[in-house]
Amino acid sequence: MNIFSYFRPHIHAILPTVLILITTGFAVGQTTGASEEVPAVNSVMRRIERARALAAVHQLQAAATELENVRASVNDVALRNVTTLMLLGIYLEDGNYGRSQALLEEAFTNRAVQKDESIRTYFAAAGQTLNGVRTRLARYRSYGMNPSDTELPSEASTDIERLRNLLERMFAQAKQIATEAGRSYDALALQEDVLGIRSSLPRNEEDHARWQTEYLLAREKMASARGQVQTLGRSPALTAVTSKIPNPFANQKAPEGSSATNGTVATPNPAPMLSSPSTSSPEPQLVTTGSLNGRETKRVTPVYPATAKNHNVTGTVRVFAIIDENGKVWITNSEGPTLLRAAAEEAARGWVFPPSTFSGKPARLAGYLDFDFKL
């Protein structure tokens, strides 16, 4: 089963608690076979719960210290994985990229020794890291700053540079894993997500061109690996997301000056032909890209609905959309608090994206935009 491609569509939305509970349940199941070990396990679990509480009230250093102590004192692999995932989220939130990268490097090194189980641990750690990076970038936007801006104040520029370095190291890791038997598609899926973020944080125009090229190469390699995906079976998680991106142009003629879009799931399937009064040509390919945040050239902040404010409604709205070959946004669906969806969709319609190409031809991107509403 292609591990990273299973989690990839939800990777930035998966709550760390879910991963923690799943792994913890496994750990307890492994250790309760011997009754004398139960008190020790319960003691460790209490310490982990305390660390979660400390993190929740934003006492990040205290939470990290507690988890590091737990991690150093247990031999159970599953419990160590729990603390690793929690620590990655905490350190990234605190801006401690050095320790975050050290934990990721450890998981990367272990995957070559322990094989199957540890490669799953690495991909979980990589997903948690990407989750933390996206949260970090969302924090910039919540303060009205664009992390893609090349002229940020020095404090922000230094922070963004460290994020770039972390992403570049993850890309190098994914490239190495791609050479390992049976892991190429997982690694390409990881590369795609890493490069999507890295290309949105350019140092300059040359740097942007370099990482955009890497991103397109990763997508082309994924297209060539499509046979493997068909053999392994389509990920239920991927199907669940792409099923929410219907064809906004179904059974419609292409508007003048543009062309219609293919509404199938975002894979490199051949597009049907559309007829026009004077000519017939294939429509641009539709490519699934996951999160679209960070690719835009213009963004619009949603207006907080008064009704939602009056009722203290908060949360994240995910707007599913297709970006046509000219950069126009077509809304297909949304999910999240009902009172906030219309405002999120209205804001999304005002976003502008650069034209996209795939294999040198115009392409459309199917994905989603996340809008956080906080009082």
KANORGI-V87328 format. One record per run of one state. SS is the DSSP state (helix for helix, strand for strand, loop for the rest). FROM is the first residue (numbers start at 0). TO is the last residue. If there is no record, write none. Layout:
# KANORGI-V87328
((SS/FROM/TO) (SS/FROM/TO))
This chain:
# KANORGI-V87328
((loop/0/1) (helix/2/7) (loop/8/14) (helix/15/30) (loop/31/33) (helix/34/55) (loop/56/58) (helix/59/72) (loop/73/75) (helix/76/93) (loop/94/95) (helix/96/113) (loop/114/114) (helix/115/141) (loop/142/152) (helix/153/177) (loop/178/182) (helix/183/197) (loop/198/203) (helix/204/223) (loop/224/224) (helix/225/231) (loop/232/234) (helix/235/241) (loop/242/271) (strand/272/274) (loop/275/278) (strand/279/281) (loop/282/283) (strand/284/290) (loop/291/294) (strand/295/297) (loop/298/304) (helix/305/309) (loop/310/313) (strand/314/322) (loop/323/327) (strand/328/334) (loop/335/336) (helix/337/348) (loop/349/350) (strand/351/352) (loop/353/354) (strand/355/357) (loop/358/359) (strand/360/372) (loop/373/374))
